[in-house]
Amino acid sequence: MAAASTTSDLEPGLLDRERIIAKAGFNRWLVPPAALAIHLCIGMSYGLSVFWLPLAQALGVSKPLTCPDMSLAQELITRSCDWRVSSLLVTFELGIVCLGLSAAIFGGWLERAGPRHAGVVAAICWGGGFLVAALAVHIHQLWLFWLGLGVLGGIGLGLGYISPVSTLIKWFPDRRGMATGMAIMGFGGGAMIGSPLAILLMNHFKTDHSVGVWETMAVMGCIYVVAMLCGAFGYRVPPDNWKPDGWVPASNRTHALITTGNVHLKNAHKTPQFWLIWIALWMNVSAGIGVLAMASPMLQEIFGGSLIGQAGIKFGDLNTAQHATIAAIAGGFVSLLSLFNSGGRFVWASLSDHLGRKVTYFCFFILGMVLYSLAPTLAHMGSIALFVAAFCIIISMYGGGFSTLPAYLADIFGTQFVGAIHGRALTAWSAAGILGPVVIGYIRDVQIAAGVPRALVYDRTMYILTGFLLIGLIANALVRPVAAKWLMRDDELAALQSTKSQAPASGSHGIGFGGFSIAVLIAWLAVGIPFLLGVWNTLSKAVKLFG
């Protein structure tokens, strides 16, 4: 009896890494849709703005119930005054900060526990964050709303974002960029699905006594928990030393930046390569996120009446109906940027498999500098189409910077700890979430206060963002292969790898492609149909820009 109990105690748990090691016949193309299921859910973080205006009149319902002299401390606990939009925006900022911090803090744990464990925790935190936020709206407590959607949801964002990275890179050593691009594409496109769903649900639940937000958040929280759990339980990891049949690793002589070893997590941040890539990501994201934060007002203020065929009317001279019309057109612009943010993550990451990661980042910075510096000229020309096209390309490179990053880190530091190293590198995103919007918003407000016409207030900003990209270009140019002293010895690597349930020899172990199956078709349809519906909805809105 004692022996049987001991044996049972040693069996891996349902969520443990050892439990999800793939066996012969497994098809590696089942893993990307599992990752997409999670990323399409957490990608709604980009679409949370659809809740801000309804929440700003949650008590008044038809119009905000304002308290002009209310302090932030009072706003956190008031039950008789509606929340300000500026206070609701803090939720998004908290989420991005917690994303970076949780990814950095729990990245090492993820490598040990495995992607299924991390995916389940992410589902509970992200979906649970929506449920806590629903309760907060129902009882009208802003502090609880911040805690639920900002802090708890932000932790779910971080764990959900990095959970598939290491796994996909190990499943697709021959296509690192494409594999991570497929998953991270979902994060850029999640809002294309979540935002229309949220609007549909709010309209369904809206009554004379409710704006329908808390009910919507409760429903979406449940949907996200279920969808993310399906993704988490779809994860599998390859055996140690697994590689696809016929694949030969790139030679250092032809790919100088691709290391043949691994850098330990505890040493990665000690290398200059980590911080140079960190700075490159920080600058690329700061420039892009600044534009995303101000995309709608930027288009409206620069082009004004030109958006509705009234070129002689400036933004400040538009009447209420005209303002509403150009706001809808600007909404199409934001939707189009979301589409390019998502698509760019897959396209640029896939291209990086052929161009190389460093060259791809050079493209981001050089092409981005050209487009940012040309933006004021395109605006002064009154060319809406060229202006929009320029920023669609810029935002595609913003998304591409995220999706190419994991493969870049794997090339430099090896695959053993890439998930955890990626988590630490994402703190650059947290820093960018503060720098980019603050710079573009502050400069805009200062210039408007100084009497600069609204159509011109973004000129200087574009040149400053060009400077950001120049800094990133220099940092990227300085990236070199890691010194041999940072690479792990063979015995150190062997000590980390389990030998109880995995074959020690390298090879495919009968795992990899598996041919077509109903399971693969169902998995891809489950994530593909919602994504394509989101794309169609986005294009339908964006076409107004050129109509």
N, C-alpha and C positions, 0 to 999 in steps of 0.2 A: 504493500500500500504506500509506504513511504517513498519507494523508488518511483512508483507511478506518479505520485504527486510532484516529485522533483522534476520529472520529465515534462509534466504539464506546465510547470512554472517556467520552463526554459523555452516553451514554444512562443514564437513571435505573436504580438498582439495584432488586432485587425488593422491598425493604422501604421504599424512599424514598417520600416524600409525592407526588412528581410521577408515580410509577408507579400510584397509586391514585386519581387524579382521575376522578370519575364521568363517563361519557359519556351521550349522549342515549339515553333509554329506561330508564335505571337507576331503580329504585324505592327511594325513601328509607326505606321500611319494612323493608328488609333490614338496615339498620344497627343498630337497637335489639336484635335477637336476637344479633347479633355481640357487642355490648357485654354483653348478659346472659350469654352463654356465659362470658365472663371473670369477671364479677362473681359469678356463682353458684359459681365455683371458689374465688375468694379469700375469699368469704363464710364459708368453713369456719373462718376465724380465730376466729369466734364459737363454734365447736363443738369447739375443741381440748381443752376440759376433759374430754371423754370418754376421753382418753388418760391423764389424770393418775393416777387410782387404779390402773389396770393397770401403768403405768410404775413406780409406787411399790412394786411387788412383782415387778418384772421378773426379778430374780435368785431371789427366794424362791418365785415362781410362786403357791403357795397362800397365802402370807402374806409380809409385808415382811421382808427380811433387814436389820435395822436395826443401826446403829452409833451409839449415843447420844452419844458424845463427839466425833463427827466434825465438823471445821470445814468451812466452805464451800470453802476452798482444797483440802482433802482430798477433798471431795465431787466437785469438778470433774474429778478424775482417778482416783477409786477404781474398781476393777473387782470389788470384793468386798462392797460395801455398796449397798443400794438407795437411790435418790434420794428426797428428801423432797418432798412435794407443794408446799410453799412455794417450793422451789427450781425446781420445774417451772413454777410460775406466772410466774416471771421471763421465761420464753419468750414468753408472751403480752404482757407489758409491753414487752419488747424489740421485739416485732413492731409494736406500736402506735407506739412512739417512732420506729422506723426507717421506718414508713409515712409519718409526718408529715415526717420529715427528707428522705426520698428524694423525696417529692412536691414539696417545696419546692426541693430542689437540682436535680432533673432536669426540673422543669416547663418551663423555657425550652428545654431540648434537645428535649423532646417537641413543642413548637410548631414547631420547625424540622424535626425528623426525621419527624414524622407519627405517627399513632396505630398503624399497622401495626408500625412499628419498635419502638415502646414496648410494644405488646402482646406481641410475640415475646420481648423481653427479660423482660417480666413473667412469661411462661409458663415460661421457663428458670429464673428465680429462684424463683418460687413452687413449681412442680413439683420443681425441683432441690433446693429447701430440704427438701421431704419426703424426697427420696432421700438427702440428706446426713443428715437426722435418722434415717432407717432404719438407715444405717450406724452412726450414733452409738449407737443402742439396741443394735444387734447386737454392737458391741465395748464397750458400756457406758462411754461417755465423755460426761459432762454438758457439758463445754465445747464439744464438737463439736455436741451437740444444740442448745445456745444459738445457736451460729454458723449452723447450717443452717436451723432453723425460725424462729429469732428474727431474726437479722441478714439472711441471704440471703432468707429468706421474707418478711421485713418490707419489703425493697426491692421484691420482687415485688408485695407488697400496694400499696405507694405508686404504682408505675408502672401496675399493673393498674387501680387505683381511678380515676386521673385520665385514663387513656388515651382513654376515649370522650367525656369531658365537652365539650371544645371542639368536637369533631366533631358531636356530637348537637345542640348549641346552634346550630351553623351550618346543620345540616340542618333544624332545626325552629325557625326564628326566630319562627314564629307560635304555637308551643307549647313554649316553653323549659322550663317546669316539668315538664310531662308527659313530655317526652323524657328529661330527666335522671332523672326519677323512675322511669321504666321500667327504666333500667340500674341505678341505685343501689338499687332494690328488690331486685335480685339479691344484693347484698352482705348485706342484712339477712336474706335467705332462704336463703343458701348453706348455713348450718348445718342447716337442715331437711332438706337432701338429704345432706350430708356426714356428719352425726352418725349417722343410722341405718345408712348404708353402712359407716362405720367399725366400728360395733358388730357388724354382720353379718359383716364380714371378720375381725374379731378372734375371734369365736366359731368361724369356719371354720378359722382357722389355729391356734387354741389347742390345746396339747398338754400332756402332763405335764411337759415341759421348757421350754415357752415360753408366754408370755401372748398371743402373736400380734400384738404391736404393730409390730415392725420389718417383718414381712411385709406387714401392712396399710398401713403408711406407704409402702412401696415400690410397692405396687399403686396406691394413691391418687395418689402422685406421678406415675406414668406416665399415669394417667387425666387428671390436671389438665394435664399438658404437652400432651397431644393435644387436649383440649377447648379450652384457651386458644389454641392455635395455630390451630384452626379459627375461633375468634372473631377473632383478629388478622388472618387472611387474608380475613375477610369485611368488614373495614373499607373504606370508600370515603370520600373527602372531596369536597365540592362545589367547583365552580370559584369563583374569586373573584367577588364581586358577585352570586352566585346567590341567588335568592329564589323562593318558590313562586308559581305563577300566581295572580293575583288578590289576593295579600297586600299590604297597605299598612302600613308601619311605624307604630306608635302615635305620636301627636303629643305633644310635650313639654307642651303645654297641658293635656292630659287625663291624662298619666302623667308627672308632674314628675320622678320619680326615674330614668326611662329616658333614658339619654344617647343622643344621635345621633352621638357621636364615639367615639373609643377612647383609653384611657390606656395609655401604654407600660408594659411590665413593670417597667422600671427606676424608674418613678415611682409605681407603684401603692401601694407600702408607705410612700411619703412623704405620702400623703393621710390625713386623719383618718378618712375613710370606711372605709378598709381596717381600721384598728385598732378602730373601733367595731363593725364586723361581726365581727371576730376575737373581741372580748370577748363579743359576743352569742352566738356559736357556742360559745365556751369555757364559758360559764355554762350554756347549755342542755345541752351534752354532759356536763359535770361532774355535773349533777343526775341525768341519765338513766343514765349509765354507773355511777354509784354504786349505783343501784338494781339494775341488771343484775348487778353483781358480787356482790350480797348477796341476790338475790331468793329463792333456795331457803331459806337459813337464816332469812331475815326472816319468810317465811310460816309456817315451822314453829315458830319461837320465839314469834311473836305469838299464833297460834291454838291451838297445841298439840293437845290431844285433840279440840278442836272439829272438826278436819279429818276425824275418823273417828267423829263423833257422840258423843264423850265430853267434853262441854263442861267438866266439872268437873276434868279432869286437865290439869295444867300440863305444859309441855314437859319439865321436869326430872324429872317423875314417871312418864313413859312407860317401858314396858319395851322390850326389844330388838325384839320383833316389831312393836310399835306404832310405834317409831321408823322401822323399815324401811317400814312402810305409809305414814306421812305423808311420808317422803322421796320415795316414788314419786309421791305427789300433788303435792308441791312441784316434782317434775320436770315434771309436766304444766303447772304454773304457768309455769315457765321456757320451755317449748315455746310456750305461748300468747303470752308476751311476745315471743318470736322472730317469731311470725306477725304480730303487730301492729307490730313493728319494721319488718318487710318491707312489709306492706300500707300502713302510714302513709307510707312513703317515696313511694309512687305517689300515694296519695290527697291528701296535703297538698301535694305538688309540683304536682299537676294543679289543685287549688283555687287555688294561688297565681297561676295564669294569669288567673284571674278576680278574685281578691281583691287581688292585688298582693303583692309579696314582703314589704314592710315590715308590711303589715296581717297577713299570715300569721304572721310572727314575733311580732307583738303577741298573736295568738291563742295561740301556744306559751307565752308568758310569763304572760299573764293567766290563761288556763285552767289552766296548770300550777301557778301559785301557789295558786289555789283548791283544786285537787285535792290538792296536797301538804299544805296546811294542814288539809284535812278528813280526811286519812288516819288520824291518831291517833284522831279521833272515830269513824270507821268501824270501826277496830280495837277500840275499847272497847265499841262496840255489839255486837261479835261478828258483824258482817255480812260474811261471807267473800265473798259474791257482789259486793257493792258495793265492797269493798276491792280485789278482783281487777279489777273493771271500771275502777276509777279508775286503777290502774297500767297497765292495757292502753292506756288513752287517753294516759297520760303517756308511755309508751314509743313509741306511734305518733308523738307529737310529737318525741321524741328522734330517731327515724328521719327524720321530716319535716324536721327542721332540716338534716340532711345533704343530702337530695335537693333542697331549695329553695335551698340555698346557691349552687350554680353559676349558677342563673338570677338570683339576687339580685346576684351579682358581675357577670354580663353586663349587667344593667340599669344598674349603677353605672359600670362600667369599660369597657363595650363588649365585643365578641366576639373581637377580634383576638388578645388574650393571655389570654383567660379561663381556659384550661386551666392555664397557668403560675401565674396569680394564685390560682386555686383550690388549686393545690398548696401555695402558701405559706400560704394561709389554714388549711390542714389541720394546720399546726403547733399550732393551738388544740386539735385532737383529741389530740395527743401530751400537751399540758399537762393536758387533762381526764382522760386515762387515768391520770394520777398523782394529781390533786387529788380527784376524785370517790371512788374506792375507798379512798384513804387517810383522807379525812374520815369517811365512813360506818363504815369498819372501826375506826378509832382511837376514835371516840366510843362505839361499841358496846362495845369492850373495856374502856375506862375506866369506863363505867357498870356493866358486869358486875362488874368488880373492886371497885366501890364498893357492891355489894350491891343494885343496882337489879334488880327482877324482869325476866326476859328479855322478857316480854310488853310491857314499857314502855320498853325501851332504845332503840327507834327513834323515839320521840316527838320528842325534841329534834333528832334528825337531820333529820326531815321539815321542821321549822321552819328549820333552817339551809339546807336545799336550797331552801326557799321564798325565803330571802334571796339565794341565788345567782341565782334567776330574776328577782328585783327588780333586781339589778345589770344583768342582760341586758336587761331591759325599758328601763332608762334609756339604755343604750348604743344600743339599737335606735331609741329615740325621737329620739336626737341625729343620726341619719344624714340627710344632706342631699345633693342633687346635687353632683357634683364641680365645682370651680371651672373655668372655661374655660381657665385657664392650664395645666392638666394635660392637656388634650386634644391629640392628635397633629394636626399640620397635614396637609393632603391630600397634599402631596408626600412627607412622611415615610411615610404609609401606602402610597402608590403604590410607593415604593422597596422595601417589604417583600413586595409581591405579584408573583408570577411572571407574565410575559406570554407565555412561549414556547409553552405548551401550553394556555392558558386564554383564553377569549373575554373581552376587557376590559369589554364592555357588561354592564349588569345585566339580570336576567331569569332565566327558568327553564332556558334552553338545552335544552329538551326533556326535562329531568330532573325527577323529583319523585315522581309517584304510580305511573305505569306499569301500573296495573290489577292484577287478581289474576293470580298465576302459581304454578306448581308450586314454584318456588324459594322464594317467600315462605312458602308453606304448610309446606314442609319445614323452613325455618329456624325458624319459630315453633314447630312441633311438637317440634323437637330440644331447645329450651329449655323449652317449655311443659309437656311431659309430666313430666320430672323435677321441675319446680317444683310442679305440681299433686299429684304423688305425695307430695312433702314436706309440702304443706299438709294433705293427707288424713291422713298419719301424725301430724302435729302435733295436729290436731283430735281424732283418736282418743285420744291421750294426755290432752289437756287436758280432755276431757269428764268425766274423773273428778273434777274440781274441783266440778262441779255435779251429780254423780250421786247 
